[in-house]
Amino acid sequence: MAPSKLRKAIGAVKDKTSIGLAKVGSSASLADLDVAIVKATRHQEYPADERHIREVLNLTCYSRAYIGASIATIAKRLNKTKNWIVAIKTLVLIQRLLTDGDPAFEQEIFFATRRGTRLLNMSDFRDTSQSDSWDYSAFVRTYALYLDEQLEFRTQSRKKSKRGITAYDEEDDEVASPSSARDTPVRDMKNEHVFSRVHHLMQLLERVLACRPTGTAKHNRVVHVALYPLVKESFQIYYDITEILGILIERFMGLEVSDSVKVHEIFCRISKQFDELDEFYGWCKKTGIARSSEYPEVEKVTQNKLDVWMNIYGTSPNLCITGGLSIWNRRVKPRKKTGSLKLLKRTQA
């Protein structure tokens, strides 16, 4: 038997064994949940059946106990496996639960992580079963890092919104629920809050860019399906960043020197990120991940724009700008916080 066929056969046996153990090892009320999780994360090299994912979502709507049980089962499966297919499918399931599941999932995963549950820590994941498994293992690690960063960002944002502060109190285990959190509009935030938010968004975008697959993983259907929700979430990250860029531009002339330096550093970093994001989106469109019409038009922060920024930054703080000076003009789309970074002509004094 060829190695690939043997590997598939072993994977099928493992799945059947896991399903059997779930049926006899769990209580009658939780057995269906455990079986659905195993079926949604099988070893077969094709995307998970939507039926099984929906079953997990439906079963976990019953009570908080089901949510805790599902997280325990998912954590056990994710930490035991050395198979990249099972790992990717399990991460896809986690993302779906965070996005479409009960809001309590976010809280429970956060609590489980703080209690020491090794859920999204996949830094040492290795699938050594095939010569090309390195490409898939790398994707698993970067995908897990993105989900972990996304969870941290959402949790901190809600805590900050609830408390009205930028510092994150590690001693407080209370996590604001989506219904109780009331996000402060970015335009109404203080400068230090805006800086904190944009740095978190840039870090999140960095995680997105790191998820671009390499080698044979670029052509795998399981990887493409896993990328779809990640790419969709990156659209909003882009819109959120561009909104903040517009706000920073509007406030620039009234900033202290130290804050002006921070703003310039932010624009320099985002300039590189947007170049990479545009290239990443180009690859995604060619690969068929989401419709081309869904993608935002990435408007780059070019060197010319940075040069104009430096000219303004280098002028005397006592200079009075008359006639209006607009570097970038923002456009807002419905339900999408977007900023269009288009360079306009400088007004001559």
C-alpha positions in Angstrom: 0.0 0.0 0.0 1.3 3.4 -1.0 2.3 5.8 1.9 -0.5 8.2 1.0 -3.1 5.5 0.9 -1.8 4.1 4.2 -1.9 7.5 5.8 -5.5 8.0 4.7 -6.5 4.5 6.0 -4.9 5.2 9.4 -6.7 8.6 9.5 -10.0 6.9 8.8 -9.4 4.4 11.6 -8.5 7.2 14.0 -11.7 9.0 13.2 -13.8 5.9 13.7 -12.1 5.2 17.0 -12.6 8.8 18.2 -16.3 8.6 17.2 -16.7 5.3 19.1 -15.0 6.7 22.2 -17.2 9.8 22.1 -20.3 7.7 22.0 -19.4 5.5 25.0 -17.1 7.9 26.9 -19.5 10.9 27.1 -22.9 11.3 28.7 -25.8 10.8 26.5 -26.4 14.5 26.3 -22.9 15.4 25.2 -22.2 12.4 23.0 -23.8 14.0 20.0 -21.7 17.1 20.5 -18.4 15.2 20.7 -19.3 13.1 17.6 -20.2 16.2 15.6 -16.9 17.8 16.5 -14.9 14.7 15.4 -16.9 14.6 12.1 -16.3 18.3 11.5 -12.5 17.7 11.9 -12.0 14.4 10.1 -8.7 13.4 8.5 -10.0 13.4 4.9 -8.3 16.0 2.7 -11.4 18.0 1.8 -13.3 20.8 3.5 -15.5 20.0 6.5 -19.1 19.2 5.8 -21.2 22.3 6.7 -23.8 20.0 8.3 -21.4 19.0 11.0 -20.3 22.5 11.7 -24.0 23.6 11.9 -24.7 20.7 14.3 -22.0 21.9 16.6 -23.4 25.4 16.5 -26.9 24.2 17.2 -26.0 21.9 20.0 -23.9 24.6 21.8 -26.9 26.9 21.9 -28.6 24.8 24.7 -26.6 25.8 27.7 -23.2 27.1 29.0 -22.3 23.5 29.9 -22.3 22.6 26.2 -20.0 25.5 25.4 -17.5 24.4 28.1 -17.7 20.8 26.9 -17.2 21.7 23.3 -14.1 23.8 24.1 -12.6 21.0 26.2 -13.2 18.5 23.3 -11.8 20.9 20.7 -8.7 21.7 22.8 -8.0 18.0 23.3 -8.4 17.2 19.6 -6.3 20.2 18.5 -3.5 19.5 21.0 -3.3 15.7 20.3 -3.2 15.8 16.6 -0.1 15.9 14.4 -2.1 16.0 11.2 -2.3 19.3 9.4 -5.7 18.5 8.0 -7.3 17.9 11.4 -5.5 21.0 12.8 -6.8 23.3 10.0 -10.3 22.0 10.2 -10.3 22.4 14.0 -9.1 26.0 13.7 -11.8 26.7 11.1 -14.4 25.3 13.6 -13.0 27.6 16.3 -13.3 30.6 14.1 -16.9 29.7 13.1 -17.8 29.3 16.8 -16.4 32.7 17.6 -18.1 34.3 14.7 -21.5 32.6 14.5 -21.7 30.8 17.8 -23.0 31.9 21.2 -21.3 35.1 22.5 -20.3 33.1 25.5 -17.7 31.2 23.4 -15.4 34.2 23.4 -15.6 34.4 27.1 -15.1 30.7 27.7 -12.1 30.5 25.3 -10.6 33.5 27.0 -11.1 32.0 30.5 -9.8 28.6 29.3 -6.6 30.2 27.9 -6.0 32.0 31.1 -6.5 28.8 33.1 -3.7 27.3 31.1 -5.6 25.4 28.4 -3.3 25.2 25.4 -6.0 26.0 22.8 -4.5 28.4 20.3 -0.8 28.0 21.1 0.3 26.0 18.0 3.9 27.4 17.9 5.4 23.9 18.0 3.0 22.2 15.7 4.8 19.9 13.2 3.3 17.4 10.7 6.2 15.2 9.6 4.2 12.6 7.7 5.1 14.0 4.3 7.9 15.8 2.6 5.6 18.8 1.8 3.9 18.9 5.2 6.2 21.8 6.3 4.1 24.3 4.2 0.9 23.1 5.8 2.4 23.1 9.3 3.5 26.7 8.8 0.0 27.7 7.8 -1.4 26.0 10.9 0.9 28.0 13.1 0.2 31.4 11.5 -3.6 30.7 11.4 -3.6 29.9 15.1 -1.6 33.1 15.8 -4.2 35.2 13.9 -7.1 33.7 15.8 -5.3 34.3 19.1 -4.5 37.9 18.2 -8.1 38.4 17.0 -9.5 37.1 20.3 -7.1 39.2 22.3 -8.0 42.3 20.3 -11.8 41.8 20.7 -11.5 41.0 24.4 -9.4 44.1 25.1 -11.5 46.3 23.0 -14.6 45.4 25.0 -12.9 45.7 28.3 -11.6 49.2 27.4 -15.0 50.2 26.1 -16.6 49.1 29.3 -14.1 50.8 31.6 -13.2 53.8 29.4 -9.5 53.3 29.8 -6.6 52.1 27.6 -4.8 49.9 30.2 -5.7 46.3 30.3 -6.1 45.0 33.9 -4.7 41.4 33.9 -6.1 40.9 37.4 -9.7 41.3 36.2 -11.3 38.2 34.9 -14.5 39.9 33.9 -15.0 40.0 30.2 -17.7 42.3 28.8 -20.2 40.5 26.7 -21.1 41.9 23.2 -24.5 43.0 24.4 -23.1 44.9 27.4 -20.2 46.5 25.6 -20.8 49.9 23.9 -17.9 50.8 21.7 -16.9 54.4 21.8 -16.7 55.9 18.2 -13.1 56.2 17.2 -13.6 59.9 16.3 -14.6 60.5 19.9 -11.5 58.8 21.4 -8.6 60.6 22.9 -5.3 60.5 21.0 -3.8 57.8 23.2 -6.8 55.6 22.7 -6.6 56.0 18.9 -2.9 55.2 19.0 -3.6 52.1 21.0 -6.3 50.9 18.7 -4.4 51.5 15.5 -1.4 49.6 16.9 -3.6 46.6 17.7 -5.1 46.8 14.2 -1.7 46.9 12.6 -0.6 43.9 14.6 -3.8 42.1 13.6 -3.1 42.9 9.9 0.4 41.6 10.3 -1.1 38.3 11.4 -3.3 38.3 8.4 -0.4 38.8 6.0 1.6 36.0 7.7 -1.2 33.6 6.8 -0.5 33.7 3.1 0.3 30.1 2.3 3.5 29.0 0.6 4.7 26.0 -1.4 2.1 23.2 -2.0 -0.2 24.7 0.6 -1.0 27.5 -1.9 -2.9 25.1 -4.1 -4.8 23.1 -1.5 -8.6 23.4 -1.2 -8.7 22.9 2.5 -6.3 25.8 2.9 -8.4 28.0 0.6 -11.6 27.3 2.5 -9.8 28.2 5.8 -8.6 31.5 4.2 -12.0 32.6 3.1 -13.3 33.8 6.5 -9.9 35.2 7.4 -9.8 37.3 4.2 -13.3 38.5 4.8 -12.4 39.7 8.3 -9.3 41.5 6.9 -11.6 43.7 4.8 -13.0 45.3 8.0 -9.5 45.6 9.5 -8.5 47.5 6.4 -11.5 49.8 6.7 -10.9 50.4 10.4 -7.3 51.3 9.8 -8.1 53.8 7.0 -10.7 55.4 9.1 -8.1 56.0 11.8 -5.6 57.4 9.3 -8.2 60.0 8.2 -8.8 61.0 11.9 -5.0 61.3 12.5 -4.6 63.5 9.5 -7.4 65.8 10.7 -5.8 66.1 14.1 -2.2 66.3 12.9 -1.8 70.1 13.0 -2.9 70.2 16.6 -0.7 67.3 17.9 2.3 67.6 20.2 5.7 66.9 18.6 5.9 63.5 20.3 2.5 62.5 18.9 3.4 63.8 15.4 6.4 61.4 15.5 4.1 58.6 16.4 1.8 59.4 13.5 4.6 59.5 11.0 5.9 56.1 12.2 2.4 54.7 11.9 2.1 55.9 8.3 5.5 54.4 7.4 4.6 51.0 8.8 1.1 51.0 7.2 2.7 52.0 3.9 4.6 48.7 3.9 1.6 46.7 5.1 -0.7 48.1 2.5 1.8 47.1 -0.2 1.8 43.6 1.1 -2.0 43.5 1.5 -2.6 44.6 -2.1 -0.3 41.8 -3.3 -2.0 39.3 -1.0 -5.4 40.3 -2.3 -4.2 40.0 -5.8 -3.2 36.4 -5.1 -6.5 35.7 -3.4 -8.5 37.0 -6.4 -6.5 34.8 -8.8 -7.0 31.8 -6.5 -10.8 32.4 -6.2 -11.0 33.2 -2.5 -14.2 35.3 -2.3 -15.6 37.4 -5.2 -13.4 40.1 -6.7 -16.2 42.6 -6.2 -16.0 42.0 -2.4 -12.4 43.2 -2.1 -11.7 46.8 -1.2 -9.4 48.8 -3.4 -6.3 49.2 -1.4 -5.1 52.8 -1.7 -1.4 52.7 -0.9 0.5 55.2 1.2 3.1 56.0 -1.5 6.5 57.5 -1.0 5.2 60.8 -2.5 2.5 60.9 0.2 5.1 60.3 2.9 7.3 63.0 1.4 4.4 65.5 1.6 3.8 64.3 5.1 7.4 65.0 6.0 7.2 68.5 4.4 4.3 69.3 6.7 6.0 67.7 9.7 9.1 69.8 9.0 7.3 73.1 8.8 7.3 75.6 11.6 4.5 74.9 14.2 3.6 78.6 14.0 2.8 78.4 10.3 -0.8 79.2 9.6 -2.3 77.1 6.8 -4.8 79.1 4.8 -7.1 78.0 2.1 -7.1 74.5 3.5 -4.5 71.7 3.0 -5.9 68.2 2.4 -3.5 65.4 2.0 -5.9 62.5 2.0 -9.6 62.6 1.3 -11.7 59.9 3.1 -14.8 58.3 1.6 -17.1 56.3 3.8 -19.0 53.3 2.5 -22.2 51.9 4.1 -21.5 49.8 7.2 -17.8 49.8 6.3 -15.5 52.2 8.0 -13.4 53.2 5.1 -10.8 55.8 4.3 -9.6 56.7 0.9 -6.0 57.8 0.9 -5.9 60.0 -2.1 -3.3 62.8 -2.5 -4.7 66.2 -3.4 -2.8 69.2 -4.7 -1.2 71.4 -2.1 -2.8 74.8 -1.8 -0.3 77.6 -2.6 0.0 80.3 0.0 
